[in-house]
């Protein structure tokens, strides 16, 4: 019975050693396998996603503006333009003129009222 116990212990040690060796070899090969995945060329969609994301970051797009920009960019459309109404254009023009003339406070309000009603 002593011989059987020794053989069983020896077999358990051998199995443990083999299991450990197998696990170590898998762990050693995992990074090499992962590097192979990184070498695959990007698909056209992935390239477009990278380009659009970079453009959005350069333009400082965040939140909903970024989502709208990315959707348009990924579909191949240019960024949607926000056209101003004639009233908005007039307001922008009057604001710029008031800023150029360094108008502030009540003086600015009066100037804008006059400019917008003209």
Residue pairs with C-beta under 8 A, 6 or more apart in sequence:
42 50
45 74
48 73
48 74
49 74
51 73
52 69
52 70
52 73
52 74
53 70
55 69
55 73
56 66
56 69
56 70
56 73
59 69
61 69
61 70
68 80
69 79
72 78
72 79
72 80
73 79
84 92
90 115
90 116
91 116
93 115
94 111
94 112
94 115
94 116
95 112
97 111
97 115
98 108
98 111
98 112
98 115
101 111
103 111
